[in-house]
Amino acid sequence: MKAAVIHAYRGPVRIEDVPRPVPGDGDLLVQVRAASVNPVDLKIRAGNLKVLTPYRMPLTLGNDLSGTVVSGGTRFKPGDEIYARLDKDRIGAFAEYALVRESAAALKPARLSHIEAASIPLVDLTSWQSMVEIGKVGPGSRVLIHAGSGGVGTFAIQLAKHLGAWVATTAGARNLDLVRSLGTDQAIDYRAQEFDTVLSDLDFVLDTQGGETLLRSFSTVKRGGCIVSIGGLLDAKFARAWGLNPFLVLALRFMSRKETRLSRRAGVRYEYLFMRASGDQLARIAELIDGGIIRPVIDKTYPLDQIGAALAYSESGRATGKVVISI
């Protein structure tokens, strides 16, 4: 089968012939119809996550997909159309076939094509786990979502509005109308206005940027509120939960000291999220999509043999919504 493979971190991505994977107990063999590009793919390729997930080379990239079940499992039958986020230690969606843990899969939303469905799993699970599980966002919550025109942002805005929240978001001027169309109550042009000068008393912030954006977010959240980051540095609490060695825990405690200090000073809960696969949550999201409550936002679609261009476009930061690979 054809697959997008790297042989070393930071090395080129090549389309190669590789053996078709063989399903084990609890696995589905899935013929991949489409897969989406996510920032985590770029981090994996660069080796930025090898402390958390040390992959063996050669490595087939790709973290989420939509496709057709070929064999395996008990909950699904051959021919079922499913979508899934692959387990972090066994990726490989940029290929003609992939293995999916059965409990990580859900039936594809019926109203979506495979291209549309492939754009959903990673961003919807990130949004769900950050806002529903950690942030407890609900009716009346005041929420800020950074980079609202990005893959996570476009989904998170819609989910937050469904949960009953008042939503602010940052975006470039050309995308302000888009984020408003998704339900944003206050759209902030991040080039023309400092978000921390116009927002305060927030209950929850979803940070996708890290750096100064994350640090400035602490001043906008009221005591008892919550910030979840997918763009900042790993912290010591996260490192301990993942069972990393004590030296790494100490190093990450030092590196994330600013976030820890600001969190304590502001009385704000801070969490770093590395999202996990969940078929049950994908099934609940599929209901919202089929009910017309949430829609995907896709920028560009590339064929598998143009994976290099797709990754480069995603890395450029110019994408509005998701970049998808058609297979």
C-alpha positions in Angstrom: 0.0 0.0 0.0 1.0 3.6 -0.4 1.9 5.6 2.7 3.6 8.9 3.6 6.7 7.9 5.5 9.6 9.6 7.3 12.9 7.8 8.1 14.3 10.3 10.5 13.0 13.3 12.5 13.1 16.5 10.4 13.7 14.3 7.3 11.7 14.5 4.1 8.3 12.9 3.8 8.1 10.3 1.0 5.3 8.3 -0.5 6.5 4.7 -0.3 5.1 1.2 -0.7 4.8 -0.4 2.7 3.1 -3.6 4.0 -0.6 -3.4 4.8 -1.0 -3.5 8.6 -2.4 -6.6 10.2 -5.2 -6.1 12.8 -4.8 -7.6 16.3 -7.4 -8.1 19.0 -9.6 -5.1 19.3 -8.3 -3.6 16.0 -10.1 -2.5 12.9 -8.4 -2.6 9.5 -9.7 0.5 7.8 -9.4 1.6 4.2 -8.6 5.3 4.5 -10.6 7.6 2.4 -9.3 10.9 3.8 -7.1 12.1 6.7 -6.5 15.6 8.0 -3.3 17.5 8.7 -2.9 18.8 12.3 -0.2 20.8 14.2 0.7 17.6 16.0 1.8 16.0 12.7 4.3 18.8 12.3 5.5 18.4 15.9 5.9 14.6 15.5 7.9 15.0 12.2 10.2 17.6 13.9 10.8 15.2 16.8 9.3 17.7 19.3 7.2 15.0 21.0 9.7 12.1 21.1 10.0 12.5 24.9 6.3 11.7 25.2 6.0 9.2 22.3 9.3 7.8 21.0 8.4 6.5 17.6 10.3 3.8 15.6 11.5 4.6 12.2 10.4 4.4 9.4 7.2 6.1 10.6 3.9 6.6 8.7 2.5 10.0 9.7 -1.2 11.0 10.3 -3.4 11.1 13.4 -7.0 11.2 12.3 -9.0 9.7 9.4 -12.3 8.8 7.9 -12.7 5.5 6.0 -14.3 2.2 5.5 -14.0 -0.9 7.8 -12.4 -3.8 6.0 -12.1 -6.3 8.8 -11.6 -6.8 12.5 -13.5 -5.9 15.7 -17.0 -6.7 16.9 -18.8 -3.4 17.1 -18.5 -2.6 13.4 -18.9 -4.7 10.3 -17.0 -4.6 7.0 -18.3 -1.7 4.9 -19.2 0.5 7.9 -18.0 4.1 7.4 -16.1 5.3 10.5 -14.0 8.2 11.6 -11.4 8.2 14.4 -8.4 9.7 16.1 -5.6 7.1 16.1 -3.9 6.2 19.4 -0.9 8.5 20.0 1.6 5.5 20.0 0.2 4.0 16.8 -0.4 6.6 14.2 -0.4 6.2 10.4 -3.5 7.8 8.8 -1.6 9.1 5.8 -1.8 5.8 4.1 -4.2 3.7 2.0 -4.9 1.4 5.0 -4.6 2.0 8.8 -5.3 0.2 12.1 -7.8 1.8 14.4 -8.5 0.6 18.0 -12.2 -0.3 17.8 -13.0 1.7 20.9 -11.4 4.8 19.3 -13.8 4.7 16.3 -17.3 5.9 15.8 -19.7 5.8 12.8 -19.0 8.7 10.5 -21.6 11.5 10.6 -24.1 10.6 8.0 -24.4 14.1 6.5 -20.6 14.5 5.9 -18.4 13.2 3.1 -15.2 11.4 4.1 -13.3 14.6 3.3 -15.4 16.5 5.8 -15.5 13.8 8.4 -11.7 13.4 8.3 -11.3 17.1 9.3 -13.2 16.5 12.6 -11.7 13.9 15.1 -8.7 15.6 16.5 -10.2 19.1 16.7 -13.5 17.9 18.1 -11.9 15.7 20.8 -9.6 18.6 21.8 -12.5 21.0 22.1 -14.7 18.5 24.0 -12.0 17.4 26.4 -10.9 20.9 27.1 -14.3 22.6 27.5 -16.6 19.8 28.7 -14.3 17.6 30.7 -11.8 20.1 32.1 -13.3 23.6 31.9 -16.9 22.6 32.7 -18.1 25.2 30.2 -21.9 25.7 30.3 -24.8 28.2 30.1 -23.5 31.7 30.9 -19.8 30.8 30.8 -17.6 33.5 29.4 -15.1 31.9 27.0 -12.1 33.0 25.0 -10.9 30.9 22.2 -7.6 31.9 20.6 -7.0 31.6 16.9 -10.7 31.1 16.1 -10.2 30.6 12.4 -7.9 27.7 12.9 -8.8 24.0 12.9 -9.4 23.8 16.6 -10.9 27.3 16.8 -13.6 26.9 14.2 -14.9 23.8 15.9 -14.4 25.1 19.5 -16.5 28.2 18.8 -19.4 26.1 17.6 -19.2 23.7 20.5 -18.9 26.5 23.1 -22.1 28.2 21.7 -23.9 24.9 21.8 -22.9 24.6 25.5 -24.5 28.0 26.1 -21.4 30.1 26.5 -20.7 33.7 25.5 -17.7 33.4 23.2 -14.9 35.8 22.3 -12.1 34.9 19.8 -9.0 36.3 18.2 -8.5 36.1 14.5 -7.0 38.0 11.6 -9.0 40.7 9.9 -9.8 38.6 6.9 -11.4 35.9 9.0 -13.5 38.1 11.4 -16.7 37.5 9.4 -16.1 33.7 9.4 -15.7 33.5 13.2 -18.8 35.6 13.6 -20.7 33.3 11.3 -19.7 30.4 13.6 -21.3 32.1 16.6 -18.6 34.3 18.0 -20.0 37.1 20.2 -16.9 39.3 20.2 -14.4 38.9 17.4 -11.0 40.6 18.1 -8.5 41.4 15.3 -5.3 40.3 17.0 -3.2 42.7 14.9 -5.3 45.8 15.7 -6.3 45.1 19.3 -4.8 43.6 22.4 -7.2 41.0 23.6 -6.1 41.4 27.3 -7.1 45.1 27.2 -10.7 44.5 26.2 -11.5 41.2 27.9 -11.8 40.4 31.6 -13.8 38.3 34.0 -13.6 35.2 31.8 -14.4 31.7 33.0 -12.4 29.8 30.5 -9.7 30.3 27.9 -8.6 27.7 25.2 -5.1 28.6 24.3 -3.8 27.3 21.0 -0.8 29.6 20.7 1.4 29.3 23.8 4.1 31.9 24.5 3.1 35.4 25.3 -0.4 34.8 24.2 -0.8 32.2 27.0 0.9 34.3 29.6 -1.3 37.4 28.8 -4.4 35.2 29.0 -4.1 34.8 32.8 -5.0 38.5 33.4 -8.3 38.0 31.5 -9.6 35.1 33.7 -11.5 35.5 37.0 -10.4 33.7 40.1 -11.6 30.1 40.0 -11.6 30.1 36.2 -9.6 27.8 34.0 -7.1 28.0 31.1 -6.4 24.9 29.0 -3.4 25.1 26.6 -2.6 22.9 23.6 0.1 25.3 22.5 2.2 26.0 25.6 5.0 24.1 27.3 4.4 20.9 29.1 4.3 21.4 32.8 5.5 19.3 35.7 2.0 18.1 36.6 1.5 16.8 33.1 5.0 15.2 33.1 4.3 13.3 36.3 0.9 12.1 35.0 2.7 10.7 31.9 5.3 8.9 34.1 8.2 10.8 32.7 11.5 10.5 34.5 12.1 12.8 37.5 14.8 14.8 35.7 12.4 15.7 33.0 9.8 16.6 35.6 12.3 19.0 37.2 13.3 20.5 33.9 9.7 21.1 32.9 8.9 22.6 36.3 11.6 25.1 35.6 10.6 25.8 32.0 6.9 26.3 32.9 7.6 28.4 36.1 6.0 31.5 34.6 2.7 29.8 33.9 2.8 28.2 37.4 3.5 31.6 39.0 0.7 33.4 37.1 -1.8 30.6 37.8 -1.2 30.8 41.5 -1.2 34.6 41.6 -4.5 34.8 39.6 -6.2 31.9 41.3 -6.7 30.3 37.9 -6.5 26.5 37.2 -4.1 25.8 34.4 -4.0 22.5 32.4 -1.9 21.4 29.5 -4.0 19.0 27.3 -2.6 16.2 25.1 -5.9 14.9 23.8 -6.8 11.2 23.9 -8.7 9.1 21.5 -12.4 8.3 22.3 -15.0 6.7 20.1 -17.7 7.5 22.6 -17.0 11.2 22.4 -16.8 11.0 18.6 -20.3 9.4 18.6 -21.7 12.3 20.7 -20.1 14.8 18.4 -21.5 13.0 15.3 -25.0 13.5 16.7 -24.4 17.3 16.9 -23.1 17.3 13.4 -26.0 15.3 12.0 -28.3 17.6 13.9 -26.9 20.6 12.0 -25.4 22.2 15.2 -21.7 22.0 14.2 -20.2 22.1 10.7 -16.7 21.5 9.5 -14.6 24.3 8.0 -12.1 23.1 5.4 -9.5 25.3 3.6 -7.8 23.0 1.1 -7.7 19.3 0.1 -4.6 17.6 -1.3 -4.0 14.1 -2.8 -1.7 11.8 -0.9 1.1 12.3 -3.3 1.2 16.0 -2.5 1.6 15.5 1.3 4.7 17.6 1.4 2.7 20.6 0.0 -0.1 20.0 2.5 2.3 19.9 5.5 4.0 23.1 4.3 0.7 24.9 3.9 -0.4 23.9 7.3 2.9 24.9 8.8 2.6 28.4 7.1 -0.2 29.3 9.5 -2.3 30.6 6.6 -4.9 27.9 6.7 -8.5 28.8 7.6 -10.0 25.7 9.2 -8.6 22.3 8.2 -6.3 20.9 5.6 -7.3 17.5 4.4 -5.6 14.7 2.5 -7.7 12.7 0.0 -6.7 9.1 -0.3 
